[in-house]
Amino acid sequence: MSDTGSTRPLRIAILGSRGIPARYGGFETFAEQLGTRLVQRGVHVTVYAECDAAPPPDADYRGVRVRYRRRPRWGPASVIAYDCACLWDARRGYDLVYMLGYGAAWACWWPRVWGTPVWINVDGLEWARSKWSAAARLYLRLMEWVATRAATHLIADAEAIAQRFRQHYPRGAPCTTIAYGADVVDPARVSTAPLAVWGLTPGRYALVVARPEPENHLLEIVQGYLQHNGDWPLAVVGDVSGATAYQRRLLALRSDRIRFLGGIYDPAVLTALRAHAAVYLHGHSVGGTNPSLLEAMACGSLIIAHDNPFNREVAGNVAWYFDTPAALCAALAALNAEAPESRARRRHQAQNIVRRRYGWQRITDAYLDQMRRHIHHADTAH
């Protein structure tokens, strides 16, 4: 493989996740899925992972080198400190450093000083998340701008995000759209056993998987579901512990129809919940291509999604859309009124969208193509 003008393999480092194997969120799943597939294509991949104390020796996970760096416990600043430690360690020895997220964008200059190209995955509108304080939102808004200067290339997982960066930062680094990925699942082959833990019946419950934050519209989803006259339960997957005022408002609506299952991070259990749900309710509004939406579509779920450009870009006309509790109630009624063959067609179309546009092998191909172009360009420029 000759990605850099020599016979040695391309060497890349993926930073910004908690590490692999994935046990938590979207960036971890992304790092695992992309990293292991790039290794199969002959690329040398290092994924940085966090640890609480002195870093243990490097490990191997399905051919990917896992390199540990300590994450201090400094509250919200701990993530930035961890990312900076990873960026300093990765400043040389790689053909490409790929940072997931722009919270430590200013430190992305360190590899650049050593001549290493840096990509930044700009994810979504991180500064718009309500969980951040005003100071944190200002910092993140600044880092969004810094990312356009510090990176050699920006990656957005939705075209709506990429267009925003091109419009707001026309003199910044070029921004390419490469989506998040998912693999289609045959619901008939997915065990229903995990559902018994919560007393759920296949095909007779609604599902939402989301962190309990206002921009994910979990409260509107619960309120709209309660306005609907159906008697099936709504299963809410997310860490709704009552730690915030928003979470306490959610818990006040708990009943036999509104069941809070807690945080679930086992991929097999999540797949079972998605594959056997009657409908998947998706409220995310500030991200790009959201993994939960893609994975529900990959399972052939019927989708009711919050009405915004990101969700419409992914689901198109196979989903129903809402922006208020009343609109969600109306969408549920429209779904129930639709003929069974029409619902089956929507399920099939959702899986076809994933096959055509979001399969992990297709996403890996897109990354390899960009990497080869980018590294070659960097070599010729130097």
N, C-alpha and C positions, 0 to 999 in steps of 0.2 A: 504493500500500500504506500503510495507516494503522495501524501497530502501536502507536504511542505517543500517539495522540490528535492527531497532526498528519499532514501529507501526506508527510513525509520517510520514507525507508525505515528500518527497524530496523537499528541498528548493534551488532554483537556482536564480542567478541574471544574467541578460544579459546587458552588458555594451557596449559602443562604437557606439551606434546609436544616432540620434537626438531625438528619442522617438517614441511613438505610440499614436494614429493611424498613419500609414505611410502616409506621404505627400511629401516625397522628393525622396529618393533613395533606392538602393538595401538593405543596412543594415537595414533600417527602415522597409521595407516590410518583410525582413527575421525575424526581431525581433517580428513583429506582427503575422506572419503566424506560426512561431514555438512556440512563447509564448502562444498564445491562444489555440493551439492544445495540448500543454503539460498540460495546466490547465484542459482541458477536460479529460486527463488521470490521474488526481489526483495530479499533481505536483503544488507546490506553486511557482509562477513565479513573479519576480520583474524585470521590464524593466526600466532602468535609462533614463531620458529624460532631455534635456537642457532647460534652461530658461534664460532670460536676466537680471533679478533682483533677489531679495530675493526669495528663492525657496518657491512655494506655498505648501499646504499640499499634501500628497500623494493622488493620484486619482485611480479609478478603471476603467479598460477598458476590458470588456468582461472577467472578472475574473482575469485579470493580474493587479498586483499592479504597478502603474506608479509612480516612485520616481524621483523628480526633483532636479537637481543641476545646479548651475549658470555656464554659459559659458562666460568667459570674452571676451572682444573684443581686442585681441592682435594679430590680423592678423593670419598667419598660426599657431602660437604657441597657439592660443586659443583652438584649438581642443585637443592638448596635455594637456593643463591645465584642461580642462573639464574632459577628461578621467582620469586624476590623482585625481580630486575631487571625481569622482565616485568610483575609486578604493579604496580610503581611506575610504569612507563611507561604502563600501561593504566588508571591510577587515574581518569582523566577522558577524556571524548570518546566514550564508548560508552554504549549503553542497557543493556548487560549484559556482564559479564565472566564467562566460564565457565572455571574452573580444573579441569584433569584431574589428580586426585590431591590428597591433603591434606598432603603433606610440608611445605609452607610455609603451612599454614592460618593461622598467626598474622599473616602479612603480608596476608591477604585483607581485613583491616580497612582497608588503605589506600584501595582504591576506595570502600569504604563511607563513609569520612570525606568523600569528594567527592560523595557521593550516588549512587554507581553500584551497582546490585544485583550481588551476586556469587553465582554457583552454584559448588558443588564436586561433582565426580564422585568419589564415595568409593571407586570401584573395588572392591577386595576387602579381605581382612584383611592389609593390608601389614605390620603389626607382627608377624604370625605367621611371616613368612618367615625361614628359618634363616640366610640369608646375612647378616643384620644382627647386629651385636654386641648384647650385653645393653643397653648404653647407647642404641644406635640404636633398639632395639625399645621401650624405655621412652619415648624421644622420640616415636616414631610413635604409640604408644598415647595419649600426651598430645595429639598433633596430631589424632587421631581425635576426641577430646572437643572440642578447640578448634574443629574444623571445624563442629561442631554449633552453635557460638555465633557464629563469624565469618561464616558463609554466610547469605544470605537464603533459600536453598533448596538442598537436597541431592538429588543424582541417584544412584541405584543402578542397576546394569545387571542385577540379579537380585532377585526379590522376597524371597529368603532374606536377602540383605544388608539390604534396606530394613526388613524386619521386625526384624532385629537392632538397627538404629539406633533404630527407634521404641520398642523395649523397653528398651534401655539408656539412651537419652537422650530421655525423653518430653517434656522441656522445651526441647529443641533445635529447630533449624530443621526444617521439614517435609521429609520424604523421599519422593520420587516414584520409581517404577521405570520406567525407559526402557531397554530392552535394547540391547546391541551389535547390529550388523547383519551381514548376509551376503546375497549374491545367488546363486541356484541356478545350477548349472553342468551342462551336458549332457556327461557323460563321453565320449560317442561323438564329440564335437566337439573334444576335448582331445588335442593331439599326444602321442604316446608317445616322441618323439625325446629329450627330456631324460633319460629313464630309462637310455638306453644308456651314459651317462657312468659309471654305477655298476654296469653289467651287470645291471640289474633287468629282469625280464620282467613285462609287464602282467598283473595278476591273480594273480601268484605271489610276492608278498612282503607282509609286514606293515609298518606305518609308525607311527612316533611322532614328533611334533614338539614339543619342549619345551626350555626352558632346563634345564641339568643342576643342579637344586636339589632337596634332599630332599623338599620339599612337592609336587613334581611326580612323585614316585614312579617316577623313571626306573629306578632300581636294581631295584625290585620288578618292574617290567615286564620288564626284561632277564632277571632270574632266573626269573620265571614262564614266559617264552617258552622259555628253555632247558629247563625241565622238560617242556615240550610236545614230543611226539615228531615233529612235522612237520619237513620238510627245507627249507621256504622260508626265505629270509633275513628278518631284522628290520632295516629301514632306520631308523636313528636320526638325526633332523635336530636339531642343536643344537651349540653351541660346546663340545664335550667335548675340551678341549685338555690335560687333566692338570694344570691350574693349582691344583686343590684336592684334598684327600684323597678327597672324594666322587667327583670326576671320575676319579681314579686307580683307584678301585675299579671304576668302569664300564669303563675302558679295559682292565683286567685280564681282562675277559670278552669282549674283541674276538675274533672268529673269522669264518669265512666265513658263519656264520649270523647273527652280530651285526655289522652294518656301520655304522660311524659316518661319516656323510656330512659332518659339520661344520655350521657355521651357513649357512643358505641364506635369502636375503632377497628373491630375485627372485620376485614373485607368480606369474608364469607357470610357473616351475619347481615351486613349491610346489603349485600347482593340478594340474599333471601328476602329481606324486607322490601327491597325495590321490585324484585321480580314478581312478587305475589300481591302487591298493592293494587287496589282498584284504580287509584289515581295518585299521582305524585304532585304535590303542591310546592312550587318553587318561588321564593320571595326575594332572592338576591338581586341587588340593584346597583352596586358600585364596583363589581369585579368585571372581568372580561368574560372569557369562556369559562363558565363555572364547572368544576369537576362533578359536583352533585347532579347538575342538570344533564351533563353528558352521560353519566353512568346510569341515570334513570332512563334516558332514551335508549341506551345500549341494552337495557333489560326489556325494552318494548313497553315501557310504562305510558299510560295516558298522562298528559302533562297539562297543568294549569300554572302559568308562570306570570310573575310580575311583568307589567308592560313597560319595557325599556329597550333601548337599541341592542344591548348585549344579548338579552334572552331571545329577541326576535331574530338576531343574526344566526343564532344556533338552531332554534326550534322552528322558525319560519311559520308556515301555516298548519303544522301538525299539532300545535298547542292552542289552547284557549288562554286568554290573557285577562289580568285584573289589575286595578290600581287602588281599589277601595274594598272594604269588607263586603259592601253591597254588590260590587262587581264580581267578587269571588263567588258569592252566593248565586248570582245569575249564571256564572260560568259552570258551576256544579249542576245547576238545573239544565243548562244546555247540553252538558255531557250526558246526563241521565236520559235526556230526550232523544239523543242521537241513536240511530239504528245500530244494532250489534255489528253488522257487516262494515258500517262506516267506522266504528271504533276499532275494529280489527285492522282496517286499512290504515288508520292513523298509527297504530302500534307498529305495523310493518314499515311504514314510511319513516318513522322515527329511527328504527334500526338501520334503514338504508342510508339515512343522513350520516349516521355514525360510520358506517362502512365506507361511504364515499369520501368523507371529509375528515374524519377524526380517528381512524384506526391508528394504533400506535406504530405499526410498521410504516404507514404513510408519513406520520409525524417524524419518525426517525429519518426517513429518506429526505424530508425537507431540511432537517437540521444538518445532515451530512452534506447536502448540496450547498447550503449557506456556509458551513465551516470550510469546505474546500475552496469556495470562491474567496472567502474572507481571508483565510490564511495565505492563499496564493497572492492576494492583493497586498497583504501586509509584508510578505517577503519581497515582492517586486518594488514596493514603496521604499523599502530600506536598502 
